Every structure is written in C-alpha cells, then in structure tokens.
Amino acid sequence: MERSDIVELIVESVQEIAAIQVPPIRHEVSDQSRLYGKHGCFDSLGLVSVILGLEQKVNDRLETTISIADERAMSQQNSPFRTVGSLADYVLLLIQDQLRQAA
C-alpha cells in the first residue's frame, strides 16, 4: 500500500465522520488538513471515530491487525494525529513494521 492510498483512506474516513458531526464539518481535506488540536477539524471523540474507521479500512484492505492509537503513538513527541499527512506517515510505518515482522 502506497502513502497516497493511505491518504485516500484517511480523507474518506474524515469525510464520513465530518458528515455526521453536528453541525456537519464542510472543509476540503488535504494532506495538510489539521485533524486535532488548535484549528483541527475534530474534538477527541471525532478523532477517535476517524482513527477507528481508518483502522478498519486498512485492516480490511491489507488483512492486517494494526492498531493506530497505540502506546507508541501516544508516546511520540509530535503526535501522529496532527494532520492527515502525519497520520498517513504513521500508518505507513505501522504497516511496514507489521510486514517486516511477518517476513
């Protein structure tokens, strides 16, 4: 899976959750879109919903069992949940780690 594929899955997850927020969030979503924190699209509950949806999409597509909101993510100095791009980079790292362990 390429980084661009992961970005697409994140954008899809963001749009799904944004559409059901009250009021609905209507922002164009790109690699630089802030997900959480100051000027972010979501509060903590919205972010958790995006992460769970993304995990499901990635695990279904790749038949993996990655966990995005893990201890590793929470212990990083710069949160991987800041932007679409930082989340894509982190998910790609998790996928690569799992593939290395499986080999």
Summary of the structure (lengths in Angstrom):
residues: 103
radius of gyration: 13.1
end to end distance: 16.2
largest distance: 46.0
contacts: 286
relative contact order: 0.18
helix: 58%
strand: 2%
